[in-house]
Amino acid sequence: MLEIYFKTIRDAEFKRIDEARAGCWIYAREATLDDITRIAELTSLDVADLRDSLDKYEVPRIERHGHSVILFTRYPGDGEPGLYTEPLTIVMTDSFLITISPTNSHIIDNLLIMHLHIATTQKAKLLLYILLRITQEFTTSIKRSRHAILLHEEGKIDSDAIIVLTKNEEILNQYLTALVPMRNLLETIASERYVNLYEKDFDLLQDLMIAIRQSEDLCRVNVKSIRSLRDSYQILFTNDVNRTIKRLTAITIIFSIPTMVASIYGMNVIIPLQSYAYAFPIVMGIAASGCIFAIILFLKNRWL
């Protein structure tokens, strides 16, 4: 579904209009192939060049097609199980700024309700604001994952904690997979080979590049923390398993002592005390003494 917005520098909010005109912002919400075809007709771009915007696994990059620039980006989202980033394509032509999302993008929805001091005709600045919102969303999501990690650093070590750590590690790895290409994308924009920027736009771009580097560094630090914590858990689990094996081995040895004594005195041969009236309590006492000795020995060596 195509939504068309227009805003001047004097307007307080984005106004939705019916027909596309120069300087408007076109948002393809939950985009389909029909929407891509309509955008291709408006921009004179090839449908094949825009079809990648529907790919949920598309990698961030920038392309130039004639006088138009296509930016493939990703932002944090959980629209599909196992996929923690979602694609957002930004197309900048001489007349329009177009955003294409195969889902309902909360990034764009939040921008539309914000009272930004920016017009839709300021395409480069609007592009940078969209990228800034994406970077801020990454930072917020990374901090949320960090908070989940901290909760389990001092909590109980169990399988649920391992599942949480593994999930957050996968989330952060997917974030890194998006952040690194996006940093390269911003460096390409800074070269002015694809997008013409005004002097004031460079200040916003520099802030944006600093923010995305910080998000990338924070993401790497958290991934290292998870790996370190997971290795510590693995050592603790291994120690617990070894302690359990020792305990079971000690118990097996203790119970084998009366079994061995009973087996010897169960033989059909002449054995000591076989004619003695108190042979049974003596034999049981020998078995119990052996068990007690084994228990003391294992307790001393911390096997029990």
C-alpha positions in Angstrom: 0.0 0.0 0.0 1.4 3.4 -1.0 1.0 6.3 1.4 2.0 9.8 0.1 3.0 12.6 2.5 4.0 16.2 2.0 5.3 18.7 4.5 6.7 22.2 4.2 9.2 23.7 6.7 6.2 25.7 8.2 4.0 22.6 8.7 3.9 21.0 12.1 3.2 17.5 10.9 3.3 15.4 7.7 0.1 15.7 5.7 -1.2 12.8 3.7 -2.1 13.6 0.1 -3.8 11.6 -2.7 -1.4 12.1 -5.6 2.4 12.1 -5.9 4.0 15.4 -6.6 7.5 16.8 -6.6 9.0 17.0 -3.1 6.7 14.4 -1.5 7.5 11.4 0.6 6.1 8.1 -0.7 5.9 5.2 1.9 5.2 1.7 0.6 3.8 0.1 3.7 3.7 -3.8 3.6 4.9 -3.4 0.1 3.9 -5.9 -2.6 5.1 -6.5 -6.1 2.3 -4.3 -7.4 3.5 -1.4 -5.2 7.0 -1.9 -6.6 5.6 -1.7 -10.1 3.8 1.6 -9.3 7.0 3.0 -7.8 9.0 1.9 -10.9 6.5 3.8 -13.1 6.8 7.0 -11.0 10.6 6.9 -10.9 11.4 5.4 -14.3 13.5 2.7 -12.4 13.5 -0.9 -13.4 11.3 -3.2 -11.4 14.3 -5.6 -11.1 16.3 -2.9 -9.3 13.5 -2.4 -6.7 12.5 -6.1 -6.3 15.4 -6.7 -3.8 13.5 -4.4 -1.4 11.1 -7.2 -0.7 13.8 -9.6 0.2 13.7 -10.1 4.0 17.4 -11.2 4.0 18.7 -8.3 1.9 22.1 -6.9 3.1 22.6 -3.1 3.6 24.2 -1.4 0.6 23.9 1.6 -1.7 23.3 1.7 -5.5 23.0 4.4 -8.1 20.7 4.0 -11.1 20.9 7.1 -13.3 19.9 10.1 -11.2 18.4 7.9 -8.5 20.0 6.3 -5.5 18.7 3.2 -3.7 19.8 2.5 -0.1 19.1 -0.9 1.3 19.1 -0.8 5.1 18.0 -2.9 8.1 16.6 -2.1 11.5 15.9 -4.1 14.7 12.6 -6.0 14.5 11.2 -9.4 15.2 8.7 -9.9 12.4 9.7 -13.5 11.8 11.0 -16.2 14.2 14.8 -16.4 14.1 15.1 -13.1 12.2 15.8 -10.1 14.4 16.3 -7.4 11.8 14.0 -6.2 9.0 14.7 -4.6 5.7 13.9 -1.0 4.8 14.7 0.4 1.4 15.1 4.2 0.8 14.9 5.5 -2.8 15.9 9.1 -3.5 15.2 10.5 -6.9 15.1 14.1 -8.3 11.5 14.4 -7.3 10.7 12.0 -4.5 11.9 10.3 -1.4 10.5 6.8 -1.2 10.7 4.3 1.7 9.8 0.6 1.0 9.1 -1.8 3.8 7.7 -5.4 3.3 6.3 -5.1 6.8 4.7 -2.4 8.9 7.8 -0.4 9.9 7.6 1.1 13.3 10.7 3.3 12.4 8.7 5.1 9.7 5.5 5.2 11.8 7.4 6.9 14.6 8.9 9.5 12.2 5.5 10.3 10.8 4.1 11.3 14.2 7.1 13.3 15.2 7.1 17.1 14.9 10.3 17.3 12.9 11.6 20.7 11.7 12.2 19.3 8.3 10.3 19.4 5.0 9.8 16.5 2.6 11.5 18.6 -0.1 14.7 18.3 2.0 15.3 14.8 0.8 18.9 14.5 1.9 18.1 15.7 5.5 15.1 13.5 5.7 17.2 10.5 4.6 19.7 11.2 7.3 16.9 11.5 9.9 15.6 8.1 8.9 19.1 6.6 9.2 19.5 8.3 12.6 16.3 6.7 13.8 17.5 3.3 12.7 20.8 3.8 14.5 19.0 4.9 17.7 16.8 1.9 17.5 19.9 -0.4 17.2 21.4 1.3 20.3 18.2 0.9 22.3 17.8 -2.8 21.3 21.5 -3.5 22.1 21.0 -2.0 25.6 17.9 -4.1 26.1 19.9 -7.2 25.3 22.7 -6.1 27.6 20.1 -5.7 30.4 18.9 -9.3 29.8 22.5 -10.5 30.0 23.1 -8.7 33.3 20.1 -10.3 34.8 21.6 -13.7 34.2 25.1 -12.9 35.3 24.0 -12.9 39.0 21.0 -15.3 38.6 20.7 -19.0 38.8 22.7 -21.0 36.3 20.3 -23.3 34.5 19.2 -24.3 31.0 16.9 -21.2 30.8 19.9 -18.9 31.3 21.8 -20.7 28.6 18.8 -20.3 26.2 18.6 -16.6 27.0 22.3 -16.1 26.4 22.3 -18.0 23.1 19.3 -16.0 21.9 20.8 -12.7 22.7 24.1 -13.7 21.1 22.2 -14.5 17.9 20.4 -11.2 18.1 23.6 -9.2 18.6 25.4 -11.1 15.8 22.5 -10.2 13.4 22.8 -6.6 14.5 26.5 -6.6 13.7 25.7 -8.1 10.3 23.5 -5.0 9.7 25.6 -2.4 11.4 28.9 -3.0 9.6 27.5 -2.6 6.1 25.5 0.4 7.3 28.6 2.1 8.5 30.2 1.5 5.1 27.0 2.9 3.6 27.3 6.1 5.7 31.0 6.5 4.7 29.9 6.2 1.1 27.3 9.0 1.6 30.0 11.1 3.2 32.0 10.9 0.1 29.2 12.8 -1.8 29.5 10.4 -4.7 25.8 9.3 -4.3 24.0 12.0 -2.3 24.5 15.8 -2.5 24.7 17.2 1.0 24.5 20.8 2.3 27.0 22.0 4.9 24.5 21.6 7.8 23.8 18.1 6.7 27.4 17.1 7.2 27.1 17.9 11.0 24.2 15.5 11.2 26.0 12.9 9.1 29.1 13.1 11.4 26.9 12.6 14.5 25.2 9.7 12.7 28.6 8.0 11.9 29.7 8.4 15.5 26.5 6.9 16.8 26.6 3.9 14.5 30.3 3.2 15.4 29.3 3.4 19.1 26.4 1.0 18.5 28.8 -1.4 16.6 31.4 -1.2 19.5 28.7 -1.8 22.1 27.4 -4.7 20.2 30.8 -6.3 19.9 31.5 -5.8 23.7 28.2 -7.5 24.5 28.9 -10.4 22.2 32.3 -10.9 24.0 30.5 -10.7 27.4 28.1 -13.4 26.4 30.8 -15.7 25.1 32.8 -15.2 28.3 29.8 -15.8 30.4 28.8 -18.9 28.4 32.4 -20.3 28.7 32.1 -19.8 32.5 28.8 -21.6 32.6 30.3 -24.4 30.6 33.2 -24.8 33.1 30.7 -24.8 36.0 28.5 -27.4 34.3 31.5 -29.6 33.6 32.6 -29.4 37.2 29.1 -30.3 38.3 29.1 -33.3 36.0 32.5 -34.5 37.3 31.3 -34.1 40.9 28.2 -36.1 40.2 30.2 -38.8 38.5 32.5 -39.0 41.5 29.6 -39.2 43.9 27.9 -42.0 41.9 31.2 -43.9 41.7 31.7 -43.6 45.5 28.1 -44.8 46.1 28.6 -47.7 43.8 31.8 -48.7 45.6 30.1 -48.4 49.0 27.2 -50.7 48.0 29.6 -53.2 46.4 31.2 -54.0 49.8 28.2 -55.7 51.4 27.5 -57.3 48.1 31.0 -58.8 47.9 30.8 -60.0 51.5 27.4 -61.6 51.0 28.7 -63.3 47.8 31.7 -64.8 49.6 29.5 -66.2 52.4 27.0 -67.5 50.0 29.4 -70.0 48.4 28.8 -73.7 48.9 32.2 -74.4 50.4 33.6 -74.5 53.9 34.0 -71.0 55.2 35.0 -69.5 58.6 32.2 -69.0 61.2 29.8 -71.2 59.3 29.1 -73.2 62.5 29.2 -70.2 64.8 25.9 -69.1 66.3 26.6 -65.4 65.9 28.1 -65.7 62.4 25.4 -63.5 60.7 25.8 -60.4 62.9 29.6 -60.7 62.7 29.4 -60.9 58.9 27.0 -57.9 58.8 29.3 -56.0 61.1 32.2 -56.7 58.8 30.2 -55.4 55.8 29.0 -52.3 57.7 32.6 -51.6 58.9 33.8 -51.7 55.3 31.0 -49.4 54.2 31.7 -46.9 57.1 35.4 -47.0 56.3 34.7 -46.3 52.6 32.3 -43.4 53.5 34.9 -41.8 55.7 37.6 -42.2 53.0 35.4 -40.6 50.3 34.2 -37.8 52.6 37.9 -37.0 53.4 38.6 -36.9 49.6 35.4 -34.9 49.0 33.9 -37.5 46.7 30.6 -37.3 48.7 
